Amino acid sequence: MEQEFGSFSRKVTFVSFLMQLGIVMVHMNTDHYFEPGPGETVTDVLCQWISRLCLDGGTVSLSFFMICSAFLLYYNLTKENMLEKFRRRMASLLVPFVIWNAAGMIFCALYYWNTEGFTIIFTYIPFQFAMSRYCPVMWFSQALLFFLLFIPVILWVMKKRVIGELVLLGAYLGVRFSKGIISETYNCRAAKAAAVILWIGSYVLPDSFAAYCLSMLRPLYLWVILDKRWITFRLRWWMENNFFIYAIHYFLILAVVPVLSRVYGFWEPTAVFVILWRFVCFFIITLLCELLGRLLMRFAPKAYGICTGGRAPEACYRSRSER
């Protein structure tokens, strides 16, 4: 079982890396810096479709993280290991939550200097921290911390076969079907075909409760459809830098993208240019996130470990041993 979980963990980490790219892309909304005007050409429609695809990809990515995090939280949970799991999750969730919101408060104070927003930043600080207003991307930690605090109650509910969505769904899978998911007993053509049909159904039933429910399950469809047998290679540090990228990309987008987007003054803001520029900014921000993460791993591995809740790649540990 431990060997199967190791293989499963590697797959989750690599897929999380791909999903993290989707999160950065959906937040990389450079459209509001331009005024391309309405267009009805094939190219314009294609660009609009790509923009919608970026949004959908980000939605799927976020749902994946919620479900996966809850699954790992409730995986192999027993009365005997409940206290230890609670202690470890508090370190991996609460500590980064506080650190990144503190960093966000400083960043926002500098970002909104000499504006009315500066006063708002230092109003009701405890509330701003609790609601993750200083680092909005950390809101998912609030949900996970809530489910962590109520582990005994939720564990009892899950064993009564009550199903919810996203975090609740992940918890349910962790309690009821952890062995089957880790060993991938569902990996067959019939299951993949069903996942494809359900994914399509989430689009062909617009503005309905059924479509909403199906859309919330898109990460599961993706996990089933993907053939992950080839993910047996050794993960590189930049594939394991997911939490750091997730936490810091929001600040880099606010600080860097407005500067980068000034180049649009030299170009006609067509639909094609807006889409291409979005991908250029996405590449630059992702590269900066990875470089900053690498610098911390190399020169301040302890700080990297703390701000990521102990989610340190092997490269971080190697840097620590070298020092």
Secondary structure, DSSP 8 states (H G I E B T S, - for coil): -HHHHHHHHHHHHHHHHHHHHHHHHHH---GGG-------SHHHHHHHHHHHHHHHHHHHHHHHHHHHHHHHHHTT--TTTHHHHHHHHHHHHHHHHHHHHHHHHHHHHHHTTTSHHHHHHTSSHHHHHHTT-SSGGGHHHHHHHHHHHTHHHHHHHHTTT---STHHHHHHHHHHSHHHHHHTTT-SHHHHHHHHHHHHHHHHSTTSHHHHHHHHTHHHHHHHHS--TT--S---GGGS-HHHHHHHHHHHHHHHHHHHGGGGGGS---HHHHHHHHHHHHHHHHHHHHHHHHHHHHH-HHHHHHHTTT---HHHHHHHHH-
